[in-house]
Amino acid sequence: SSGINAEYGDGIGEHPTQALLDVFTIREEIGTVNGITVTMVGDLKHGRTVHSLARLLTLYNVKIQYVSPPELVMPEEVTEYVRAKNIPQTSFTDLQEAMPTTDVLYVTRIQKERFPSPEAYEKVKDSYLITPETLIKRSRVWSSCTLFLG
C-alpha cells in the first residue's frame, strides 16, 4: 500500500499540499499556469511553501523569479532541481527590479523563529513591504493563498 503525506509536508522542508492549492488558485484566477512569471518574495531559505511551489511549477511552462535578502536565498537543492527541468530562474534582492515581469507575486513572511538571534532577524525583517505602490505595475498579486486582482 502506498501513501502520500497530504497534510503537513515535512516540517521545515516542503509543503506539497499548499503548492497544489497554490497552482489550483493560479489556474482558477488566471486561467492557466503556462506562460507566466511567478515571483517568490521573502524567506526563501526556510519557506516550505516556496520550496514545494518551485518544484511543482517545473511541470509548467513558467519563469520563476526569486527576491530575498542574501541570507535567505532559495536553497541550492531547489534551484538545481528547477534548473534541471529547464525552467528559467532569476534572483534579485530588489523587489522593484522583478515587478515589471511579474504575473504572480507569491509573498512569504520572514520567519523570526528561524534566526539565531534577534539582531539577525531585525536586520532583514522589513526587507520587503508590499504596498499599493509596489503593485502599481502589476494586475495580479498573490500572498498566502489569496489572489488579489487589481
C-alpha positions, 0 to 999 in steps of 0.5 A: 500500500502506498501513501502520500503525506497530504497534510503537513509536508515535512516540517521545515522542508516542503509543503506539497499540499499548499503548492497544489492549492497554490497552482489550483488558485493560479489556474482558477484566477488566471486561467492557466499556469503556462506562460507566466512569471511567478515571483517568490518574495521573502524567506526563501531559505526556510519557506516550505511553501516556496520550496514545494511551489518551485518544484511543482511549477517545473511541470509548467511552462513558467519563469520563476523569479526569486527576491530575498535578502542574501541570507535567505536565498532559495536553497541550492537543492531547489534551484538545481532541481528547477534548473534541471527541468529547464525552467528559467530562474532569476534572483534579485534582492530588489523587489522593484527590479522583478515587478515589471515581469511579474504575473504572480507575486507569491509573498512569504513572511520572514520567519523570526523563529528561524534566526539565531538571534534577534539582531539577525532577524531585525536586520532583514525583517522589513526587507520587503513591504508590499504596498499599493505602490509596489503593485502599481505595475502589476494586475495580479498579486498573490500572498498566502493563498489569496489572489488579489486582482487589481 
